[in-house]
Amino acid sequence: MSKRTFDFIIALLGLLLLTPFFALVGILVKLDSPGPILFRQERVGRGFRFFTIYKFRTMIHDRPVQGDLITPGNDHRVTRVGSFLRKTKIDELPQLINVLKGDMSLVGPRPEVPRYVELFRKDYGEILKVRPGITDPASLKYRDEAKFLAAAENAEEEYLHRVLPEKIALNKQYIREASFLFDLNLIVRTLVRVFELERAK
């Protein structure tokens, strides 16, 4: 089975099974603050092609556009429901739509915004030979990224000069080592981490 076929089947099944849960999350998002249920943002995909990524909205409407691209853990733009969705990674689930459409894979380098890709364009020339993914080794290493950036004096500077270069190195390593079994291992580790976060609440 090809990676794309596996992605399509899992994304389709996931969306069908999670439809009631998505509806519940959507209601909570709407009750918590005015604005759309989904957050949409332009990201850079395979071959430097732009696509729209989907997440459950976790910030006050319009504020993500007005503020920085980086969201540290103490960001005042994050809503009460949004804080929970971020901690449990539930906000990422609508990206199954991106997987179904072929913009993303279940596993692959996390997609970045155009501005940051341009700053490291040579590196992304190698990374964007594959589809970006919902999870990757860098996501597991920086699972507490928001909390880490909240402690920095300048969150964006810390991200650009320390976090993103390390993510890029991990992405390149993933591409060299990628296999179906490796991807399955990353999916299991990601799910385990999500359940650990839920139990720790």
Order of alpha helices (4+ residues) and beta strands (2+ residues): alpha-beta-beta-alpha-alpha-alpha-beta-alpha-alpha-beta-alpha-alpha-alpha-alpha-alpha
